[in-house]
Every structure is written in structure tokens, then in C-alpha cells.
Amino acid sequence: MAKHALKLCLKLFMFFGVMFLVGKTIPYDRFINALLTKYLTYNGADTVATLMTGEKDPDAWYSVCEDVLILTHILISIPFYSVIILIYECHLNRFTVLEAVANYFMATFRRCVKIIALLVIFISQLRVIPYQLFIEHIPEKLQFLLMLILNVAITMALYWFLLRVVSKLHPAKKEI
């Protein structure tokens, strides 16, 4: 169990490092902001923000833009992270070029699906779980932190359960 937890922490730190490097080196902010300015209206942003949080956001356009930037940053970081993992796998297993390319695209696709599944679970819980019942007697400064910790814990538990169900239905080879 400790070995799996250590591997998970190592993967997370490596992914955060890749995200930091991507954020510092790839200038995608102006491009995304230009697209959002062109195609996202205030009413559309208000609808998306209300759908995500369940309540009216006073600055919905800004919130949606920040969410899109974060999601774009994560989706840009995944292929770079997959390259690092692919280099490590090629070093260990001596893949051919065709096997390496196939592994890269499948691993990148799998990671994108996992990230999107985690985000959908996380956001849908914000809409479904009545956090006010749990946190109404807690000081206001700690309410957001408790809500975040509770939501992350439930997200991980639901994701683990979903992963177990999917792996029983479709057993696949283990990845690093």
C-alpha cells in the first residue's frame, strides 16, 4: 500500500512540475482569451457558471474564463507528461518506434479521459451534495476548506469505485 501511495505522490509531483513548466513556457493565455471574448457572451457564461456551481455568480464571465484557462492548461500538460512517461517506459522495456507511438497516443487519451471524469465527478458533487448541512456550525473561514476537502475525498472514493467497476468489465494491462 505504501508503495502505491509513493508512486501516486511521485506521479502527482511530476505532473505538477510539468504543469508549472508548461505554464511558464507556452503562451496560450492570449489565444484562449481572444477565443472566449469572441464566442462567449455574458449570458452564456452566466448559464455555464450557474450549471457548474448551482448559484448565480456576480462575475460569471471572469469565472468561466479562469475555469477554461485552467482546463486548457491541464489538457496541454497531459501530452508533455505522457512524453516523460513514454521515455521512461522505452528505457525500461525497449519498445519499437511503432509500439512507442501507439502507447503514447493510448496513454494520452486514457489520461485525458481520467482527468475529464474526475472533473465531472468533482463538479457534479458541488451541485448534488448539500454542504450547508455539514458546515453551518463551522466558522466561515474554514467552511470553504472543509467543503473542498470533503469534495476531494468523495471524488477520490467515487473515482476509485468507478475504476474498479470499469476494470472488472474490461480488464486491461497495467500502466505505470
Secondary structure as UniProt FT lines:
FT   HELIX           2..25
FT   HELIX           29..39
FT   HELIX           42..53
FT   TURN            58..59
FT   HELIX           60..93
FT   HELIX           97..128
FT   HELIX           131..135
FT   TURN            136..137
FT   HELIX           140..169
//
